[in-house]
Amino acid sequence: MTSVATDSSAPHPLLPPLSLIIAVYNKPHFLRWIFLSLLNQTFKDFETVIADDGSGTAIGEVVAEFQPLFRRPILHIRHENLGFRKTVIANRSVGSAGAEYLIFTDGDCILHHRFIERHYARRCRGTVLSGRRVSLDAILTDRLTEEDIRTRRIERISFWRGHCPANESRHGIYFPPLFHLDGLFRTTWPILGCNFSLYKRDFLSVNGYDERIIGRGMEDSNLYERMRVRKLRFRNLSREAIQYHAFHQADPVPHSAETIRQFTQPTEYWTEFGIVKGPEK
């Protein structure tokens, strides 16, 4: 079943139709996996923006290796390593992105070959598309090879079945017709920072990520809640924009209960600590 996007406006011919923003911190072998999955994409005309939260030189080396293989230049936006500051580098990367449509993912997620196609096909102004992921366990991640990605072997259900949480298996089944059924019964879909998309104008309308959030956790919940206050719509894309999350150890969430309450229950859609510093004008 094919879907036609509800926005008929065409991007400027010299600008990319969309920008894919990939948040990374070290793990260059994961970035190689992502690039290999990008080479498999059915939708080819996109800009890649690496939002680098202070990685070592190996990330830049991987970017340079893959740069000639893509239609458009890869933008590598990096700042100094001062701890987890994804909110800051993501905002900077949005500012550098050339497209009017944005897709966000993380540097540990391998993308299904129709990932970009489905995000772009379902785009709609005033709407945030929210996908999910299949979290691979340590055993499968350790034995994963570049050939598994090049050949799209990773996309076979038999390849990863039994190596992800049982409640995530449904997120690895490609079935676009469910998009319309999901929309009938549910209108709120919390975003994951590794799998959502929207028009840049809508992202800017809430002033992007709140840069006061330093350290892992809350940045996506805060953004989602402010988008809800802004009355943006949310649609589920979990059975179309499929991705596979490589296992790795994660740092604990460092925030106090009071800080969590403050940032996950905002009453205003605009943050004065986002892309623009200060009140909405």
For each residue, the residues with C-beta under 8 A, 3 or more apart:
1: 176 177
2: 121
3: 121 122 176 179
4: 121
5: 8 120 121 122 123 124
6: 123 124 125
7: 123 124 125 199
8: 5
9:
10:
11: 15 16 17 99 100 101
12: 15
13:
14:
15: 11 12 98 99 100
16: 11 19 45 46 47 72 98 99
17: 11 45 46 99 101 120
18: 46 47 99 101 102 103 116 119 120 197
19: 16 46 47 48 49 97 98 99 101 102 103 200
20: 38 46 47 48 49 103 105 116
21: 49 51 90 93 94 97 102 103 104 105
22: 31 34 48 49 50 51 105 106 107
23: 51 53 86 89 90 104 105 106 107 193 194
24: 27 30 31 50 51 52 53 55 59 106 107
25: 52 53 54 55 84 107
26: 55 56 58 59
27: 24 30 31 107 108 248
28: 31 32 55 58 59 61 62
29: 32 33
30: 24 27 33 34 107 108 246 248
31: 22 24 27 28 34 35 50 59 62 63 107
32: 28 29 35 36 62 66 146
33: 29 30 36 37 110 144 146 149 246
34: 22 30 31 37 38 105 107 109 110 111
35: 31 32 38 39 62 66 69
36: 32 33 39 40 110 146 149 150
37: 33 34 40 41 110 111 112 113 115 149
38: 20 34 35 41 48 70 111 116
39: 35 36 69 70 150
40: 36 37 113 149 150 152
41: 37 38 44 46 111 113 114 115 116 117
42: 113 114 116 117
43: 46 116 117 120
44: 41 71
45: 16 17 71 72
46: 16 17 18 19 20 41 43 71 72 99 103 116
47: 16 18 19 20 72 73 75 97 98 99
48: 19 20 22 38 70 72 74 75
49: 19 20 21 22 74 75 77 93 96 97
50: 22 24 31 59 63 74 75 76 77 78 93
51: 21 22 23 24 77 86 89 90 92 93
52: 24 25 55 59 76 77 78 79 89
53: 23 24 25 79 81 84 85 86 89
54: 25 78 79 80 81 82 85
55: 24 25 26 28 52 58 59 60 78 81
56: 26 59
57: 60 61
58: 26 28 55 61 62
59: 24 26 28 31 50 52 55 56 62 63 76 78
60: 55 57 63 64 76 78
61: 28 57 58 64 65
62: 28 31 32 35 58 59 65 66
63: 31 50 59 60 66 67 74 76
64: 60 61 67
65: 61 62
66: 32 35 62 63 69 70 74
67: 63 64 70 73 74
68:
69: 35 39 66
70: 38 39 48 66 67 73 74
71: 44 45 46
72: 16 45 46 47 48
73: 47 67 70
74: 48 49 50 63 66 67 70
75: 47 48 49 50 93 96 97
76: 50 52 59 60 63
77: 49 50 51 52 89 92 93 96
78: 50 52 54 55 59 60 89
79: 52 53 54 82 85 88 89 92
80: 54
81: 53 54 55
82: 54 79 85
83: 214 215
84: 25 53 214 215 216 251
85: 53 54 79 82 88 89 211 214
86: 23 51 53 89 90 193 209 219
87: 90 91 209 210 211 212 213 214 219
88: 79 85 91 92 209 211
89: 23 51 52 53 77 78 79 85 86 92 93
90: 21 23 51 86 87 93 94 104 208 209
91: 87 88 94 95 208 209 211 274 275
92: 51 77 79 88 89 95 96
93: 21 49 50 51 75 77 89 90 96 97
94: 21 90 91 97 102 200 203 204 208 275
95: 91 92 275
96: 49 75 77 92 93
97: 19 21 47 49 75 93 94 102 200
98: 15 16 19 47
99: 11 15 16 17 18 19 46 47 102 200
100: 11 15 199 200 201
101: 11 17 18 19 120 123 197 198 199 200
102: 18 19 21 94 97 99 197 198 199 200 203
103: 18 19 20 21 46 116 119 120 196 197
104: 21 23 90 193 194 195 196 197
105: 20 21 22 23 34 109 111 194 195 243
106: 22 23 24 109 193 194 245
107: 22 23 24 25 27 30 31 34
108: 27 30 194 245 246 248
109: 34 105 106 133 194 195 243 244 245 246
110: 33 34 36 37 149 154 243 244 245 246
111: 34 37 38 41 105 115 116 242 243
112: 37 115 155 174 241 242 243 244
113: 37 40 41 42 152 155
114: 41 42 117 118 174 240 241 242
115: 37 41 111 112 118 119 241 242 243
116: 18 20 38 41 42 43 46 103 111 119 120
117: 41 42 43 114 120 121
118: 114 115 121 122 176 237 240 241
119: 18 103 115 116 122 123 129 131 197 237 241
120: 5 17 18 43 101 103 116 117 123 197
121: 2 3 4 5 117 118
122: 3 5 118 119 129 179 235 237 240
123: 5 6 7 101 119 120 127 129 197 199
124: 5 6 7 127 233 235
125: 6 7 199 201 202
126: 199 202 232 233
127: 123 124 198 202 232 233 234 235
128: 189 191 196 197 198 202 227 232 233 234 235
129: 119 122 123 196 197 198 234 235 237 241
130: 189 190 191 192 195 196 234 235 236 237 238
131: 119 171 192 195 196 236 237 238 240 241 242 243
132: 168 171 192 195 238
133: 109 168 171 192 194 195 243 244 245
134: 160 164 168 169 171 172 242 243 244 245
135: 164 165 168 245 247
136: 140 141 144 160 163 164 244 245 246 247
137: 140 141 163 164 247
138: 141 142 247
139: 142 143 163
140: 136 137 143 144 160 163 247
141: 136 137 138 144 246 247 248
142: 138 139 247
143: 139 140
144: 33 136 140 141 148 149 154 246
145: 148 149
146: 32 33 36 149 150
147: 150 151 153
148: 144 145 151 153 154 159
149: 33 36 37 40 110 144 145 146 152 153 154
150: 36 39 40 146 147
151: 147 148
152: 40 113 149 155 156
153: 147 148 149 156 159
154: 110 144 148 149 159 160 244
155: 112 113 152 159 242
156: 152 153 159 160
157: 160 161 169 172 173
158: 161
159: 148 153 154 155 156
160: 134 136 140 154 156 157 163 164 172 244
161: 157 158 164 169
162:
163: 136 137 139 140 160
164: 134 135 136 137 160 161 168 169 172
165: 135 168 169
166: 169
167: 170
168: 132 133 134 135 164 165 171 172
169: 134 157 161 164 165 166 172 173
170: 167 173 238 239
171: 131 132 133 134 168 238 239 242
172: 134 157 160 164 168 169 242 244
173: 157 169 170 239
174: 112 114 239 240 242
175: 178 239 240
176: 1 3 118 179 239 240
177: 1 180 181
178: 175 181 182 239
179: 3 122 176 182 183 235 236 237 239 240
180: 177 183 184
181: 177 178 184 185
182: 178 179 185 186 235 236
183: 179 180 186 187 235 236
184: 180 181
185: 181 182
186: 182 183 189 236
187: 183 233 234
188: 228 234
189: 128 130 186 234 235 236
190: 130 220 221 224 234
191: 128 130 195 196 220 223 224 227 234
192: 130 131 132 133 195 196 220
193: 23 86 104 106 196 219 220
194: 23 104 105 106 108 109 133 243 245
195: 104 105 109 130 131 132 133 191 192 237 241 243
196: 103 104 128 129 130 131 191 192 193
197: 18 101 102 103 104 119 120 123 128 129 237 241
198: 101 102 127 128 129 202 203 232
199: 7 100 101 102 123 125 126 202 203
200: 19 94 97 99 100 101 102 203 204
201: 100 125 204 205
202: 125 126 127 128 198 199 205 206 227 230 232
203: 94 102 198 199 200 206 208
204: 94 200 201 207 208 275
205: 201 202 230 232 269
206: 202 203 223 226 227 230 269 270 271 274
207: 204 270 271 272 274 275 276 280
208: 90 91 94 203 204 223 271 274 275
209: 86 87 88 90 91 213 219 222 223 274
210: 87 213 219 222 223 226 263 271 273 274
211: 85 87 88 91 214 273 274
212: 87 263 271 273
213: 87 209 210 218 219 222 263
214: 83 84 85 87 211
215: 83 84 253 254 255
216: 84 250 251 252 253 254
217: 253 254 255 260
218: 213 221 222 253 255 259 260 263 264
219: 86 87 193 209 210 213 222 223
220: 190 191 192 193 223 224
221: 190 218 224 225 263 264
222: 209 210 213 218 219 225 226 263 264 266
223: 191 206 208 209 210 219 220 226 227
224: 190 191 220 221 227 228
225: 221 222 228 229 264 265 266
226: 206 210 222 223 229 230 266 268 269 270 271
227: 128 191 202 206 223 224 230 232 234 269
228: 188 224 225 231 232 234
229: 225 226 266 267 268 269
230: 202 205 206 226 227 269
231: 228
232: 126 127 128 198 202 205 227 228
233: 124 126 127 128 187
234: 127 128 129 130 187 188 189 190 191 227 228
235: 122 124 127 128 129 130 179 182 183 189
236: 130 131 179 182 183 186 189 239
237: 118 119 122 129 130 131 179 195 197 240 241
238: 130 131 132 170 171 241 242
239: 170 171 173 174 175 176 178 179 236 242
240: 114 118 122 131 174 175 176 179 237
241: 112 114 115 118 119 129 131 195 197 237 238
242: 111 112 114 115 131 134 155 171 172 174 238 239
243: 105 109 110 111 112 115 131 133 134 194 195
244: 109 110 112 133 134 136 154 160 172
245: 106 108 109 110 133 134 135 136 194
246: 30 33 108 109 110 136 141 144
247: 135 136 137 138 140 141 142
248: 27 30 108 141
249:
250: 216
251: 84 216 254
252: 216
253: 215 216 217 218
254: 215 216 217 251
255: 215 217 218 259 260 263
256: 259 260
257: 260 261
258: 261 262
259: 218 255 256 262 263
260: 217 218 255 256 257 263 264
261: 257 258 264 265
262: 258 259 265
263: 210 212 213 218 221 222 255 259 260 266
264: 218 221 222 225 260 261
265: 225 261 262
266: 222 225 226 229 263 269 271
267: 229
268: 226 229 271
269: 205 206 226 227 229 230 266
270: 206 207 226 274 279 280
271: 206 207 208 210 212 226 266 268 274
272: 207 277 278 279
273: 210 211 212 277
274: 91 206 207 208 209 210 211 270 271 277
275: 91 94 95 204 207 208
276: 207 280 281
277: 272 273 274
278: 272 281
279: 270 272
280: 207 270 276
281: 276 278
